[in-house]
């Protein structure tokens, strides 16, 4: 298998067969409002990361998905690689492998280095930043530094078993223009993103990583290839394993899996779990486990991202906290569970399927969702 070709279906399926059931979370430590604050030398806190990954391991989780940022490479390339290595060491010590996300189109479009903003009171994810921002997407003179960043990070960890996979670009079709639902803006964004998305897959493949590449789709109807958008078609075409996001209830989640089976590759749901939408651990995890689909919830510890608050807090801040269950996240920073029954359910399920047993597919267990 060369370092420049997409994995064959057989190679991808062999990789999937060697994996245990993958279950984990999207991880941002409680001290960080975004990926820059997580990784910058001035704020990087390995002790907090170790403590909080211990909470994930205590649930039986064996994977985490973690975001990087291209500006971190510009600021301190060697330091970034050292801190990624330190993170992987700590995660591996807890029996956790890491999916690293290189680029991201979500949230604020003017990322900057240095001290990050304080959270807006009552607002979900008020400080997350795009990587890169739209100005860099539109400036060909800056694309060489994006390439240097992606190539250097992947080259450093291309044969590192602590890295589960490379998520090339998170939701490349997301951003403020998507929220505005303006077709002209969407088309303009796609024109900027698609060439860089395809290039980024090529940059990474050029480093001959032993881990699979992916980029998750999240919008629309996937029941037929012709219904995919241009960006989605590129995501699917270039991914070794297929990943997707879904915050719907169990019927919608199961439908998405059925649609994506057509691609005949391992499936990873790299974002799920929003309690008020019906995307709960009790509803989704049994379906994912029975189908052999990896599952990464959003959030672990309530912190500066404030993702325990609902999405609609963007328009109407929840200054007194959520009215009902948390939207995302599982624990307080001190380890107190938001919902003890939920935590016990996760621990029971992961124990039953022996998620920590490498090299064999656990027997399928069917646990009725509530």
N, C-alpha and C positions, 0 to 999 in steps of 0.2 A: 504494500500500500504506500503510494507516494505521498509527499507532503503537500501536493498541489491539487489533488483530485478529491471531489466529494466522496465520502465513504459509499461503497456499494450497499445495497440493502442487506446482503449477507453479512458484511462487516458490522453494520449497525445492529443487526439482530443478534450477532454473536456477542457484541458489547453488552446489549441489554440482557442477554441470558446469563452473563457473568455477574450482573449486579444483583444485590439484594433488593427488596422493595425499598425504594428511595422515598423517605419522608422527612420533611424538615420545614424550614422557615426562610423567609426573606429577613436578613439580619442587619439591623442598624443598631449599634449600642445606644443605651439610653442617654449618654452624654452628648450625642451628636444630632444636630438638626438636619444634616445632609451628609452626602458622601465625602465632601471636602473636609468637614469638621471631623469626620470619623478618622481620616487618614493623615491629615496634616501633622507635621512633627510636633507643633506646639500644643495640639489637643489630643493626639493619639494616646489612648489609655489601655495598654495591654492587660492591666489588672482587671479593669471593668469588663473587657472583652472576655477574658478567661472566666470570670465569675458568671457572666450572662450566658456564655456558651455552655457552662455547666448546667444551667437551667434547661437548655435545649436537650442536652444529653440525658438529663434526668427524666425527660419525657420519652426517651427512646429514639429521638431524632438522630439521623445519621448524615444529613446534608444541610448546608445553608447556602443561600444565594446572596451574594454581596456585590455591591456596586463600587466601581472605581471611578476616576475622573481624569480626563486628559490634562487639565491644568496642573494636577499634582505632579505629572511628569515634567512639565515645563519648569515648575518651581524647584523640584528636588528629586531628580530621576533616581539616583542611587539610594537615597533615603526611602523613596516609595518602594523600591524593590525589597529593601531590608524589612520594611514594615509589613509588606505582604508576606514575606517569608516567616516573620514572627507570628503573624495571624495564622498562617497555615499550620505552623508548629503547634500552637495552642489548640486550634480546632482539631487537628489530628490526635492530639493527646486526649481529647474527649470522644474519639471514635467518629469524628465528623469530617466529611469531605466537603469541598467548597466549589461552587459554581461562581466564576468571576464574570461580572458584567462590564464590558469595555465602554460602551456608549449608551446614551439614554436621551430620549426626546421629551421627557415629562417635566412639567412645572416651570419654574422661573427661567427666563430666557437670557439672563445676563449673569452668568456665574462669575464670581471673583474669588481670588485667594485671600487669605488673611482671616481675621475674626469674622465669623458669620453672624447674621442677624439673630436676635432673640426671637423665639416663637411668638406669633401673633396670638393673643389670648383667645382661647376657644376655637381655634382654626386648625383643621386637619392638614398636616404636612405643609406648613406655611413657609418653610425655608428650603425645600428641595430644589435642586437646580439641574438644568439640562447639561448634557455633556456630548458634544459641544453645543454652545448656543447657536441660534440662527445666524448671527453675524459671521461666525466661523464657517458654518455650512455654506454660506453664500460667497465666501472669500477663498478662491483657489490657492492663493498664496499661503494660506494656513494649513492646507491639507497635508503638506509634507510632514508637518509636526505631528498631526494625527497618526499618520503612517508610522513615524518613528516611535511614538508612544505605544501603539498596538503591537508592533513588531518586537520591541524591546521587552515588554511585559510578557508576551507569549513565549518568546525565545527563552526567557529566564526559567519559565515553569512548564515548558512544552513536554517534558518527560517526567513530570512530578505527579506521583500517584495521589498526592493530597488534593490535587485539583480534579474535580469530577468532570467538568465541561467548561467550555467558553461560550458565554452568551454574548454574541457580537453586538447586539443593539436592542435595548429595551424599548418596546412600543415606538418604533420609528415613525409611525403615523399618528402620534399623539402630540399634544401641545395646545396652546391657547387657540390656534386656528381650528382645531378639531372641536373644541367647546363651542366656538362660534358657528360651526356647521356651515361654513362658507365654501361652496364648491370650488370657486376660483382659488382661494387660499390653499385648499387641500391639494389641488392640482399643482400649484406652485411649489408647495412643500414636497410633494412626491418627486417633482422634477429635480429638486436639490438633493433629496435623501437617497433615491434609488441608486444613482451612480456611486455615491459614497458607501452605501450599504454593501453593494456588490464588491467594491474595491476593498472594503474592510474584511470581508470574508477572504478575499485573495491575500491580503496582508498577513492574516493569521495563518492561512494554509501554507504560506511560504515558509513558515517557521517549523513545519512538520510536527505539529502537536500530536501526541498520542491520544489526547482526549477529543471527544466529539465537539463539533460546533453546532450552534443553534441560534435562533432568534424567534421569539414567541409571538404568535398572532393572537388578536384579542377582539377585533370588531367583526360584526356582520354574520353572514350566512356562509358556512364552509361546506355545504352539502354537495357542492360540485366545484371542480377546479375553475370553471369559467366564472364562478361568482366571486372569486378572490380578487381583491384589488391588485394594482400593479406592485405595490410594496409587499403585500402578503405573498404574491406569487414568487417574488424574489426571496423572501424569507424561507418559504417552503423549499424552493428549488435548490437553495444553497445549504440547507441544514442537513447535518448527518443524522440527528435525531430530531423529532418534531416536538416543539414546545408550544404551549398555549396558556392563556390566562382566562379564568372564568370565575365570576362572582355570582353566578346564578344558583338556583336551588338544585336539588338532586336530579330532577328530570332533565333540566337543561344541561347539567354537567355530563350526564350519561349520553345525551344526544351528541354533544361535542366530541366525545370519545368515539362514538360510532362513525361520525363523519370523518374523523382523522385516521381511522383504521385503514382507509383507502390507500394511504401512503405506505403502509406495510413497514413502518419503522417504529422503534421504541417511542413512547409518548411520555412527556413530562408536563404536568400542569405546574408551571413555575409561579403562578399566583392564584390563590383562592382564599376564602374565609372572610366573610363580612356578615356577622351574625344577623343583622336585621333583614338582609336580602335572602336568607335561607341557606346561605353558603356557610354551614357550620361544620365543625369537626365530625359530629355525630352523623350528619347527613352525607358528607362528601367522602370522608376517609374510607368507609367500607366499600364504596363503589370503586374508588381508585385502587384499593388493595386487591379487590376481586378481579379487576381488569389488568392488574400489573402496571398501572400508570403511576409514575412518580408524582408526589404532591408536596408543594411548598406553600405553606400558609403565608399571609402577609403579617409580619410583625411577630415579636416575641416579648419584649419588655417595654412597658409604657415609658416614654421619655420625651425628648425634645421634639420628635416628629409629631407627637400628639395624634397618632393615627388610631388611638382609641376613640376619637371623635368621628362623627359621620362625614361623608363627602359634602353634604349640604351645608356644613359649617363654613364652607368658603363664602357662601352668600349670607348666612345667618349664624354668626359665631355662637358656640355653646359655652357661654361664660361660666355657667354652673355645672359643666360636665354633661355627658350624655344622659338623656332622660331614661333610658333603659340599659340593656347590656352594652358593653363596649362594642365599637364597630370592628376594630382589629385588636391585636396584641393579646397576650396570655397572662403575663405576670406584672406585678409592680416591681420597681427596681430592687426592693428588698427580698424578692422571691415569693411574695404573697400571691397566690393564684387569684385571678379575677373570678373564676368559677371552679371550685374544687371538683365538682362532679365532672366537668369537662376535662380537667387535667387527669383525673383518674381514668376516664374513658380512653384518652390518648395513650396513657401508660399501659393500660390493659391490652389495647389493640397492638401496639408495637411489641409488647412482650410476647403476645401470642404468635406473631408472625416472625419473631426473632430477627428484627431488622439489622441487628449488629452482626449477623452471620454472613461474612463475605463469601462470594464465590458460588452461591447456590440460591435458586429461586425458592422462597418459602412457600409452603403449601397454602393454597387459597382458603381463607376463612371467611365465612359470611356472617356478619353481625348486623342485625336489623337496625336500620337508622330510625331514629325517633321521628 
